Amino acid sequence: MAARAGVAVSTLHFYESEGLIESWRTPANHRRYDRRELRRVAVIRVAQSLGIPLAEIRAMLARLPKGRAPNKAEWQAVSEDWSRELDARIARLEALRDDLDGCIGCGCLSMETCPLYNPDDRKGREGPGPRTWIARERRLRKAT
């Protein structure tokens, strides 16, 4: 399983301890994994490589049946819901990319344009952190 999935045996053990995949034991106490776990491992690896937290991956996988391979409709239902979340994440990442070199309302006032967007650190009265970014993030979350 480890060789086919392209992960270390310890990674499989970790995923199992996290409830992401399942195995069984032989009479000689060796772990064995069903082939259907390969897809779960692949999804986990791809999601992790994109920075998706294990908690979100676990929540998605928890919607799939245990003990049998998910059918196409089950994968599609989970996929559609996760696609919406990924679309929202992409929108937030694009917004961050587009605004990162501008004023995000952090209060640094070190950029020449910040006094135009945040004179006298007006946004600081709204609370700590990058106020412009936080407000945009809230709007993006509500829109999705």
N, C-alpha and C positions, 0 to 999 in steps of 0.2 A: 504494500500500500504506500509506504513512504517513498519508494523508488518511483512508482508510477505517478504519484501526486507531486513529486519534486520537492518534498519537504523532509526535514529530519524526523526521525522516530520520536524524539522529544517534543516536536511540534504537534504530532498526532496525539501524544499523551496530554499535552496542554489543551488542545482543542477538546479532547474528551473530558478532561477535568472541568472545563468551562461549559460542558453540556452542548457543545456545538456538533459533535459527531458521537457515534456509538460504536462499541466493539463488543465482542464476546470472548470468552476464554475457552481454550481447548482443554482436554483432560490433563495435558502437560502444563497447563497454566500459561500458555502463550496467547497473546492478544491476536484477534482476527477481526478484520473489517470487511463488511460487505462492499461490493463494487459500487453500490449506489452512494456510498460515502465519498467517493471520488468527486462527485459534482459539488457536494457541500464544501469539501476542502478547496476546490477550485474557486467557488464563489467567495469563500472566506479570504483566500489569498488575494484575489483581485480587489475585493472591497478594502482589505487592509492596505494594499498598495496605493489606494486612492485616499487613504487617511480616514476611512470610516471606522469609528470606534467599535470595538468588539460588542459592546452593549447593543448597538443598533443592528449589528450583524446577527447577534443572538435573537433579538426580537423578531427579525425577519424570518430566520430559520425556524423559530418556534411555531410559526404559523403553518409549517409543513408537517405532514404526518411522520410519526416515528415508527420504525419497525417495518416500513415498506417504502417502496419508491413512490415519490409523488407523481401523480398523473399530470398530463399536460395542462389541464384546467387549473389544478392546484398551483403549479409553477406560474401559470399566467396570472392568476389572481394576485399572488405575492409580487410578481414582477411588475404588474401595473401600479400597485401601491408604492413599491419601492422606486419605480420610475418617477412618480410625482415628487417623492422626497429628493431624489437625485436632481431633478429639474430645479427644484427650489435651492438646493445646495449650489448648483451651477450658477444660478442667478446671483446668489450671494457672493460667490467667488468672483464672478465677473464684475460685480459692483465694487468689491474690494480692489480688484486689479485696476479698475477705472478711476477710483478715488484715492488710491494709495499715495500718489504723488501730489495730491491737493490737500486742502484742509479737511481734516476728519473731526475737528472739534475737540482735539485732545488738550488744548490749552498751551501748547509749546510756544506759540507765537514767534517761532524762529524763522518761519518762511515768509517771504515778502508778501505773499497773497493772503496769509491768514488774517491780518488786520482787516481785510476787506470782507471776509466771511465771518469772522469772529472778533469784532472789535472789543477791546478791553476784556477779552476772555468772557464775553457774555454767556457763552454756553456753559462755562464753569458753574454758573448759578443753577443750572439744570441738574447738576450732579456730577459725579466723577467719571472719568474715562472718556473715550472718543464719542462725544455726544452726537455729532452728525452721523457717524457710522451706526451708532446704536439706534437712532431714530429710523434710519434707512433700513436697517435689519428688521426692525419691528414691522415696517410697512411691507417689506418683502415677505415676511412670514405670514402676515394677514392675507396677502394676495394669493397665497398658495394653499 
